[in-house]
Amino acid sequence: MKTAITVPLLDLKGQYNALREEIKKVIDEVCDSQYFILGPHVQKLEEQIAAYCGTGYGIGVSSGTDALLLALMALDIGSGDEVITSPYTFFATGGAVARCGARPVYCDIDPTTYNLSPVAVEATIAKQYEFTKGRLINKKTGGIAKVLLPVHLYGQVADMDPLMGIAAKYNLNVIEDAAQAIGSSYNDGRRAGSFGDVGCFSFFPSKNLGAFGDGGMCVCNDEVLAERLRIMRVHGGEPKYFHSVIGGNFRLDALQAAVLQIKLKHLDDWTAARQKNAAFYNIAFANAGLADKVSTPVALQGYRHIYNQYVIRVQQRDELRTYLTERNIGTEIYYPVPLHMQQCFSYLGYAPDDCPESRLAGEQTLALPIYPELTEQQLAYVVETVGKFYKS
Ligand SMILES: *Cc1c(COP(=O)(O)O)cnc(C)c1O
């Protein structure tokens, strides 16, 4: 079937075209300065992102993945330590934990928001751990749980009040994977990245604030920890060539920072456009009478959902996806295999139904195009085509 309308999952060209002249100018400035690594553009961006998130400090890093790894390293997480996190996330969340030598402990998600469930975390702790002398010890592995690592998936903050309560009760540090959630906020208005010890952001091009390559940021409120993150970002050398700790090369470069500074000015407008698109979908799906086939995403009352993804839960997901692809509508599955079921984590010994909601979400969800520049005609075509699939 041929049709004139195409709806890619993401198309960044419109955004670039609108900012082309401004961006070319700052790229020229950086080239003229020949100052490429860290430097004034990075420092300025760090201040702006920290302010945007309501935190005291920002530390620009090479990617969202490196933000997570650096945060874990700065908190001294390693062999014998355990990190309680969600299995329903991009691989980097669990990958960073394993790479620093710690053991990921996967707890299930809330089926409505897809975020780490505080109830599941409490249940896992009650079942698998013993809290003695201020330490949360795994009865089977002997490891000590040191970090709680919630992910603010798709652009909505996890249920942080109970999660922070659990962390306080069991003496856990908190690292937030806020890669998909820059500017999203909780019901008290506090922003993603500002709750825990360290908030981790990604500037991967498909994120709401995307660079022209890889980039990321750690944010935090503790001056000492901020300094430690900054030092470990450059191999732990302080002063240069004198190493009291082992860090890595986690630096952000000036070209990315310069581009991001320009884009940051537009982020709230883009977020508003994403929210408008989500509202359009919600109403159009409701009017299409598909309630028994399609569940639209739930933005909790009082939260600011920034819709990095608009993810529906559907019947016959794979058939629907093929049908949409054939009609020029881009979709994606985030994520088909939850981390507790990944082959590389088989040594952890999880069965698929140890986190049943994560397994189900991996089987039933589908991300639809939501980027700001979509037209109402494109959005309507998506809903109409989904409707046709279920009527055919
Ligand atoms: C994108 C993403 C990351 C990793 O960010 P990169 O910049 O691609 O390294 C980590 N966690 C989540 C949830 C993400 O979506």
The ligand as an SDF file (V2000), in Angstrom:
LIG
                    3D

 15 15  0  0  0  0  0  0  0  0999 V2000
   20.2470    6.8120   26.5510 C   0  0  0  0  0  0  0  0  0  0  0  0
   20.2270    6.1570   27.8650 C   0  0  0  0  0  0  0  0  0  0  0  0
   21.4120    5.8890   28.5680 C   0  0  0  0  0  0  0  0  0  0  0  0
   22.7810    6.0320   27.9680 C   0  0  0  0  0  0  0  0  0  0  0  0
   23.0840    7.2450   27.4220 O   0  0  0  0  0  0  0  0  0  0  0  0
   24.2150    7.3310   26.2830 P   0  0  0  0  0  0  0  0  0  0  0  0
   24.4540    8.8130   26.1910 O   0  0  0  0  0  0  0  0  0  0  0  0
   23.6510    6.7620   25.0460 O   0  0  0  0  0  0  0  0  0  0  0  0
   25.4140    6.6110   26.7550 O   0  0  0  0  0  0  0  0  0  0  0  0
   21.3000    5.3690   29.8410 C   0  0  0  0  0  0  0  0  0  0  0  0
   20.1180    5.1010   30.3940 N   0  0  0  0  0  0  0  0  0  0  0  0
   18.9590    5.3260   29.7450 C   0  0  0  0  0  0  0  0  0  0  0  0
   17.6750    5.0230   30.4330 C   0  0  0  0  0  0  0  0  0  0  0  0
   18.9730    5.8440   28.4510 C   0  0  0  0  0  0  0  0  0  0  0  0
   17.8280    6.0480   27.8170 O   0  0  0  0  0  0  0  0  0  0  0  0
  1  2  1  0
  2  3  1  0
  2 14  2  0
  3  4  1  0
  3 10  2  0
  4  5  1  0
  5  6  1  0
  6  7  2  0
  6  8  1  0
  6  9  1  0
 10 11  1  0
 11 12  2  0
 12 13  1  0
 12 14  1  0
 14 15  1  0
M  END
$$$$
